[in-house]
Amino acid sequence: MTQLKPILSHLDSIPSTPGKFKPDKSSLYNTTFNRLRFHPSLLPRLTLWSALFLFLILLFLFFSPSGTTTAASSATIYGGKRRNLHTATEALGPNWDSRVIESARPRDKSGFTVLVTGAAGFVGSHVSVALRRRGDGVVGLDNFNSYYETGLKKARKSLLEKSDVFIVDGDINDGALLQKLFDLVKFTHVMHLAAQAGVRYAMKNPSSYIHSNVNGFVSLLEACKTTNPQPSIVWASSSSVYGLNSKVPFSEKDRTDQPASLYAATKKAGEEIAHTYNHIYGLSITGLRFFTVYGPWGRPDMAYYFFTKDILRGKEIKIYEGANHGTVARDFTYIDDVVKGCLAALDTAQKSTGSGGKKKGEAQLRIFNLGNTTPVPIGKLVSILEKLLKIKAKKKVLSMPRNGDVPFTHANISLAQRELGYHPTTDLETGLKKFVKWYVGYYGSKKKISSW
Ligand SMILES: O=C(O)[C@H]1O[C@H](OP(=O)(O)OP(=O)(O)OC[C@H]2O[C@@H](n3ccc(=O)[nH]c3=O)[C@H](O)[C@@H]2O)[C@H](O)[C@@H](O)[C@@H]1O
């Protein structure tokens, strides 16, 4: 197979990292010296004391936490990498503020100005491009963490730059950075897609879920609530909130109090937190429950993605089955359909009602399923991939481990159909065909991939 070009050549970077806060090392001891009158007999003692004093200062600067006492840190969330979140403006890159302002500018006055968190992520990059294409102003925010290959996130960022979308390299937990962004730009909307995703990884790194999906969300809502005017917020919840719910298809009215994973629990917590901020501060908030979103520029931690990789490399793949050899199935939803749902949610979002951190009236609070309504067994997913890749997979069928996975998902989308005009049109085979085409183009020829 010949090498194929990435199919999303419309998608876009400025490397910049929140740097360390530089303490003002002003000469604290100068005044002491000036007050002393010189006497020759004082010289040795003076030298000794000054040296000691200087040593103590250096010792303090060396061992004190980098930054001020207010500097938050996301230390050890990812592989022990310490990252100071207190933002030094200069560390955001040259002319970052003018780049933010430029990127935020809509093509015409009726356009939105949207802050997209998680803009270097799978859904975030697609939504950012779609918004920019129709003329909205878009500023991205992403911490480029190493949960999966950062090269892929950087490649998405480069594509976004080609569409004139600037991504700020920063964390939603960094309140000082959010403040700077909200001071610079009057965002009409926030599309909050930054999250710690993945169901099974929650057993390996639980704190990363609390950090991003709970603390991070609250940090963002705090910034939104105080800014004036308050933006309308649309954010990514998850089908996983239905957990052990057995009533199908899943409707927004069904119970969501039996999460099967910590990931699901943090998304459910997000929905409750959204309720609180809507209730107290008048923020207009719409949550979208995504159902296993897949497609080009997808997430390498998801089954369809690493199955493709492993089939191409001739590596065995594990296919889970439920109790009594029950079928495990997912309501796989193609990225373009989800993007349409996200844009429709932004378009129908009412304004927030609060100002100056105070509620002025009731505000909109919504939740929608964004699924495909056609659950597909995992075995079928694999056979479609085999057909598209023209390679027989080495399969191992085993009982689903107790890892947070749920046996099936199936969306009832009538609410989103009615209120958002959401009509998904892509079946799994069509969507996977586009994914495989992209995958081979992105990673190289089949021959090259299998020799990794
Ligand atoms: O829609 C959602 O709410 C969720 O969809 C996905 O979660 P999931 O549906 O579990 O997607 P995958 O991790 O790609 O798993 C898909 C299916 O493959 C199965 N699987 C996974 C891994 C494996 O080795 N073998 C296997 O059969 C899983 O049990 C599951 O049924 C995303 O990873 C979540 O971030 C998202 O919130």
The ligand as an SDF file (V2000), in Angstrom:
LIG
                    3D

 37 39  0  0  0  0  0  0  0  0999 V2000
  -18.3970    7.0040   25.3550 O   0  0  0  0  0  0  0  0  0  0  0  0
  -17.8340    7.1050   26.4020 C   0  0  0  0  0  0  0  0  0  0  0  0
  -18.4250    7.4780   27.3740 O   0  0  0  0  0  0  0  0  0  0  0  0
  -16.3970    6.7090   26.5330 C   0  0  0  0  0  0  0  0  0  0  0  0
  -15.9770    6.0820   25.3360 O   0  0  0  0  0  0  0  0  0  0  0  0
  -14.6930    5.5140   25.3930 C   0  0  0  0  0  0  0  0  0  0  0  0
  -14.7170    4.4340   26.3080 O   0  0  0  0  0  0  0  0  0  0  0  0
  -15.1200    3.0130   25.7290 P   0  0  0  0  0  0  0  0  0  0  0  0
  -16.4530    3.0230   25.1350 O   0  0  0  0  0  0  0  0  0  0  0  0
  -14.8760    2.0450   26.8240 O   0  0  0  0  0  0  0  0  0  0  0  0
  -14.1090    2.8270   24.5190 O   0  0  0  0  0  0  0  0  0  0  0  0
  -12.8120    1.9160   24.3610 P   0  0  0  0  0  0  0  0  0  0  0  0
  -11.9020    2.0580   25.4990 O   0  0  0  0  0  0  0  0  0  0  0  0
  -12.2910    2.1830   23.0240 O   0  0  0  0  0  0  0  0  0  0  0  0
  -13.4400    0.4470   24.4140 O   0  0  0  0  0  0  0  0  0  0  0  0
  -14.3690    0.0490   23.4230 C   0  0  0  0  0  0  0  0  0  0  0  0
  -14.7930   -1.3600   23.6650 C   0  0  0  0  0  0  0  0  0  0  0  0
  -13.7110   -2.2530   23.4160 O   0  0  0  0  0  0  0  0  0  0  0  0
  -13.5930   -3.1650   24.4880 C   0  0  0  0  0  0  0  0  0  0  0  0
  -12.1730   -3.5540   24.6130 N   0  0  0  0  0  0  0  0  0  0  0  0
  -11.2660   -2.6450   25.0400 C   0  0  0  0  0  0  0  0  0  0  0  0
   -9.9520   -2.9800   25.1300 C   0  0  0  0  0  0  0  0  0  0  0  0
   -9.5290   -4.2700   24.7770 C   0  0  0  0  0  0  0  0  0  0  0  0
   -8.3190   -4.6430   24.8550 O   0  0  0  0  0  0  0  0  0  0  0  0
  -10.4590   -5.1450   24.3460 N   0  0  0  0  0  0  0  0  0  0  0  0
  -11.7740   -4.8220   24.2510 C   0  0  0  0  0  0  0  0  0  0  0  0
  -12.5990   -5.6640   23.8570 O   0  0  0  0  0  0  0  0  0  0  0  0
  -14.1440   -2.4550   25.6980 C   0  0  0  0  0  0  0  0  0  0  0  0
  -14.6120   -3.3660   26.6580 O   0  0  0  0  0  0  0  0  0  0  0  0
  -15.2740   -1.6580   25.0740 C   0  0  0  0  0  0  0  0  0  0  0  0
  -16.4100   -2.4230   25.0050 O   0  0  0  0  0  0  0  0  0  0  0  0
  -13.6550    6.5550   25.8030 C   0  0  0  0  0  0  0  0  0  0  0  0
  -12.4090    5.9520   26.0390 O   0  0  0  0  0  0  0  0  0  0  0  0
  -14.0870    7.3370   27.0190 C   0  0  0  0  0  0  0  0  0  0  0  0
  -13.1560    8.3830   27.2270 O   0  0  0  0  0  0  0  0  0  0  0  0
  -15.4750    7.8760   26.7460 C   0  0  0  0  0  0  0  0  0  0  0  0
  -15.9510    8.6900   27.7330 O   0  0  0  0  0  0  0  0  0  0  0  0
  1  2  2  0
  2  3  1  0
  2  4  1  0
  4  5  1  0
  4 36  1  0
  5  6  1  0
  6  7  1  0
  6 32  1  0
  7  8  1  0
  8  9  2  0
  8 10  1  0
  8 11  1  0
 11 12  1  0
 12 13  2  0
 12 14  1  0
 12 15  1  0
 15 16  1  0
 16 17  1  0
 17 18  1  0
 17 30  1  0
 18 19  1  0
 19 20  1  0
 19 28  1  0
 20 21  1  0
 20 26  1  0
 21 22  2  0
 22 23  1  0
 23 24  2  0
 23 25  1  0
 25 26  1  0
 26 27  2  0
 28 29  1  0
 28 30  1  0
 30 31  1  0
 32 33  1  0
 32 34  1  0
 34 35  1  0
 34 36  1  0
 36 37  1  0
M  END
$$$$
